[in-house]
Amino acid sequence: MPRTRKAADVLVPVASVGSTNVLARELVDGGKIPLRPGEPVTIGVVAAQEQTNGHGRLGRTWVSEEGESFTVSFVATIPRALAVDESVNGWLPMIAGRCALDAIHGATGLPVGTRRHREGDGIGGGCESELMLKWPNDIFLAGCKLGGILAELVSGRSRGAEGRETATVAIIFGIGINMRVPQSRLPIRRATSLQLHVPDLQESGPLRDAMAARIAQLLKAELTAFDAEPRSRAAMLREEVTDVCWTLGRRVEARLVDGTRVEGRALRVNPDASLTIETDDHMEHVVRTGDVGILPAR
């Protein structure tokens, strides 16, 4: 992965691994991807050709065969104060999502979509052949799931000699994208793969390298800008994410971590990156974390 090696501060390529996120966490905990307080944002990359026990939201696991998927974890070292600030930290995985859209576009030519409201039904549409984000962490193409992002906070060797926490932590962004997964092996009905949309798709190795390098470059730039001015950058991100959010305007069901469910229309992305859903009785519910599924339009 020569392009990624040049773009990242640390690169750990492996042929096969249980989970790139787990390996990334072990490298941070072991000090092999160091946390250096006071230094600029750094990006470590853990990339695998094959993943045998990948992790997703809500404890989901999956297996990716060799060369079929983009299975890469990006370790970003950022200030602890930024990572734990609930008024802005919800934008961190959204930043990774925007970087992923840009990288896929650059490597394949697939366009990044924008929302367009269809007259009469209020559904946030957009061309279904375009790349978009499904709140909070999915990459969509042609109305189907192309990939996903799992963000995890890691403290690593986070205490000094006197037991005080250091000022720097790591955020691991595990990004999975279906590259050459055949139709017969897609995990769910509403899933897709790059090879189904790009006739002249690059071979898996160069494609993985091109996308990983671009994501590493963009993550460093975007997180550096976010750290410098989190409030103003969050406002800009809200506009950007709203514009590419496939979820907005659609009927959804949010399955929350406490087991409750909220069904209604996805209304807006809020200043803290949460999602507002309007139920049929015109009550508004704010969802900060959970699994959001799209329901058939009524």
C-alpha positions in Angstrom: 0.0 0.0 0.0 2.5 2.6 -1.1 0.1 5.5 -1.3 -1.3 4.9 2.1 2.2 4.5 3.6 3.0 7.9 2.3 -0.3 9.5 3.6 -0.4 7.9 7.0 1.8 8.4 10.0 1.7 4.6 10.8 0.7 1.8 8.5 0.1 -1.8 9.6 -1.0 -4.0 6.7 -1.9 -7.6 7.4 -3.1 -10.4 5.1 -5.8 -11.7 7.5 -7.1 -10.6 10.9 -10.1 -11.2 13.1 -10.9 -7.6 13.4 -8.9 -4.5 12.2 -10.5 -2.5 15.0 -9.4 -5.0 17.7 -5.9 -5.1 16.3 -5.8 -1.3 16.2 -6.9 -1.1 19.8 -4.2 -3.6 20.8 -1.6 -1.4 19.0 -2.8 1.7 20.8 -2.9 -0.1 24.2 0.6 -1.5 23.5 2.0 1.9 22.6 2.8 0.9 19.0 0.5 3.6 17.8 1.6 6.2 20.4 -0.5 9.0 21.9 1.6 12.2 22.0 -0.1 15.0 24.0 0.3 18.4 22.4 1.3 17.2 19.0 -0.8 17.6 15.8 -3.4 15.0 14.8 -1.8 11.8 13.7 -3.3 9.0 11.6 -2.5 5.3 11.9 -3.9 2.8 9.4 -4.6 -0.9 10.0 -5.6 -2.7 6.8 -6.5 -6.3 6.0 -7.1 -8.3 2.9 -9.4 -10.6 4.8 -11.3 -10.2 8.1 -12.7 -13.2 9.9 -14.5 -11.6 12.8 -15.4 -8.1 11.9 -17.3 -6.0 14.4 -20.3 -3.6 13.8 -22.8 -1.7 15.8 -24.9 -3.4 18.5 -22.5 -6.4 18.6 -22.9 -7.5 15.0 -20.2 -9.6 13.4 -19.3 -10.6 9.8 -16.7 -12.3 7.7 -15.1 -10.7 4.6 -13.4 -13.0 2.1 -9.9 -12.1 0.8 -10.0 -9.2 -1.7 -13.8 -8.7 -1.5 -14.0 -5.9 0.9 -12.3 -2.7 2.1 -11.6 -3.6 5.7 -9.5 -0.8 7.2 -9.3 0.9 10.6 -8.0 4.5 11.0 -6.6 5.5 14.3 -6.8 9.3 14.9 -5.1 10.8 17.9 -7.1 13.8 19.1 -7.4 15.9 22.3 -9.4 14.1 25.0 -11.5 17.3 25.6 -12.7 17.1 22.0 -13.5 13.4 22.1 -15.7 13.6 25.3 -17.5 16.9 24.5 -21.0 15.6 23.8 -22.0 18.8 22.2 -19.7 18.1 19.2 -18.3 14.6 19.4 -21.2 13.1 17.5 -19.7 14.7 14.4 -16.6 12.6 14.6 -18.0 9.5 12.8 -19.8 11.9 10.4 -16.4 13.3 9.5 -15.2 9.8 8.7 -18.3 9.2 6.6 -17.8 12.3 4.5 -14.1 11.3 4.0 -15.2 7.9 2.9 -17.6 9.3 0.3 -14.9 11.5 -1.1 -12.5 8.6 -1.3 -14.9 6.3 -3.1 -15.8 9.0 -5.6 -12.1 9.7 -6.3 -11.3 6.0 -6.8 -14.4 5.0 -8.8 -15.9 8.2 -10.3 -19.3 7.5 -8.7 -20.9 10.8 -7.8 -21.7 12.0 -4.3 -25.4 12.7 -4.1 -27.4 15.6 -2.7 -30.9 15.5 -1.3 -33.8 16.7 -3.5 -37.3 17.0 -2.2 -39.9 15.3 -4.4 -43.0 17.4 -4.9 -46.0 16.3 -2.9 -44.5 13.6 -0.7 -41.8 15.4 1.2 -39.4 12.5 0.9 -35.7 13.4 0.8 -34.9 11.8 -2.5 -31.7 12.3 -4.5 -30.6 10.2 -7.4 -30.5 6.6 -6.2 -27.3 5.9 -8.2 -25.3 8.4 -6.1 -23.3 7.9 -2.9 -25.0 9.1 0.3 -24.8 8.7 4.0 -27.5 7.0 6.1 -27.6 8.3 9.6 -25.6 7.6 11.7 -22.9 5.4 10.2 -23.8 3.8 6.8 -22.6 4.4 3.3 -25.4 4.0 0.7 -25.3 3.6 -3.0 -28.3 3.0 -5.3 -30.6 2.9 -2.2 -28.6 0.0 -0.7 -25.9 -0.3 2.0 -22.4 -0.2 0.5 -20.5 0.0 3.7 -20.5 1.1 7.4 -18.4 2.9 10.0 -17.8 1.9 13.6 -16.2 4.6 15.8 -14.5 3.6 19.1 -12.7 5.7 21.7 -9.4 4.2 23.0 -7.4 5.8 25.9 -4.4 3.6 25.4 -1.5 4.3 27.8 -3.5 7.2 29.1 -2.1 7.7 32.5 1.2 9.3 33.4 3.6 8.5 36.3 1.3 10.1 38.8 -1.8 8.4 37.5 -3.3 11.4 35.8 -5.0 11.0 32.5 -3.2 12.3 29.4 -4.7 15.0 27.3 -4.7 12.8 24.1 -6.9 9.8 23.2 -7.4 7.8 20.0 -10.5 7.4 18.0 -10.7 4.3 15.9 -12.8 4.5 12.8 -13.4 1.0 11.4 -14.6 1.4 7.8 -15.9 -1.5 5.8 -16.9 -1.1 2.1 -18.1 -3.9 -0.2 -15.7 -3.8 -3.2 -15.9 -7.1 -5.0 -18.6 -8.9 -3.1 -20.8 -10.8 -5.7 -24.5 -10.4 -5.5 -24.9 -14.0 -4.1 -22.7 -13.2 -1.1 -24.2 -9.8 -0.1 -25.2 -10.2 3.6 -28.6 -8.5 3.4 -31.2 -7.9 0.7 -30.7 -4.2 0.7 -26.9 -4.3 0.2 -24.7 -3.6 -2.8 -21.1 -3.7 -3.9 -18.9 -1.5 -6.0 -18.4 -4.1 -8.7 -22.1 -4.0 -9.4 -21.9 -0.3 -10.3 -18.4 0.2 -11.7 -17.7 -2.0 -14.8 -13.9 -1.1 -14.9 -13.4 -1.3 -11.2 -9.7 -1.4 -10.2 -8.2 -4.6 -8.7 -8.7 -4.9 -4.9 -5.2 -4.1 -3.9 -4.8 -0.8 -5.7 -8.4 0.2 -5.0 -7.9 -0.4 -1.3 -4.6 1.6 -1.3 -6.2 4.5 -3.2 -9.2 4.8 -0.9 -7.2 4.3 2.3 -4.7 6.9 1.3 -7.4 9.5 0.5 -9.3 8.8 3.8 -6.1 9.2 5.8 -5.3 12.5 4.1 -8.8 13.9 4.6 -9.1 12.6 8.2 -6.0 14.4 9.2 -7.1 17.7 7.6 -10.7 17.5 8.8 -9.9 16.6 12.4 -7.2 19.2 12.6 -9.7 21.8 11.4 -12.4 20.4 13.8 -10.1 20.6 16.7 -9.2 24.2 16.0 -12.8 25.5 15.8 -15.2 22.7 16.8 -18.3 24.9 17.1 -18.0 26.6 13.7 -16.9 23.4 12.0 -19.8 21.5 13.5 -22.2 24.1 11.9 -20.5 23.6 8.5 -20.7 19.8 8.9 -24.4 20.0 9.7 -25.0 21.6 6.4 -22.7 19.1 4.5 -24.2 16.0 6.2 -27.8 17.2 5.8 -27.1 17.6 2.1 -25.9 14.0 1.6 -28.1 12.4 4.2 -30.2 9.6 2.6 -32.3 9.2 5.8 -33.9 12.6 6.0 -37.5 12.8 4.9 -38.0 9.0 5.0 -40.1 6.9 7.3 -37.8 5.2 9.8 -37.7 3.0 12.8 -35.1 3.8 15.4 -34.1 0.9 17.7 -32.5 2.4 20.7 -29.9 0.8 23.0 -32.4 0.5 25.9 -34.7 -1.7 23.7 -37.3 1.0 22.9 -38.3 1.9 19.4 -39.4 5.1 17.7 -41.2 5.1 14.4 -41.8 8.2 12.3 -40.3 10.6 9.7 -36.6 11.5 9.9 -36.9 15.3 10.2 -33.5 16.8 10.7 -29.9 16.4 11.8 -29.3 18.6 14.9 -26.4 20.8 15.9 -24.9 17.9 18.0 -25.3 15.4 15.2 -28.3 13.7 16.7 -31.4 12.9 14.6 -34.9 14.2 15.2 -37.8 11.9 14.3 -41.4 13.1 14.1 -43.9 10.4 15.0 -47.4 10.2 13.5 -48.8 12.1 16.5 -46.5 15.0 15.5 -44.3 14.5 18.6 -40.6 15.0 18.0 -38.0 12.6 19.4 -34.3 13.1 19.5 -32.1 10.0 18.8 -28.5 10.3 19.7 -27.4 6.7 19.3 -29.2 3.6 18.0 -29.9 1.6 14.8 -32.2 3.4 12.3 -33.9 1.4 9.6 -35.9 2.7 6.7 -39.6 1.8 6.5 -41.7 1.6 3.3 -43.4 4.9 2.5 -47.1 5.1 3.3 
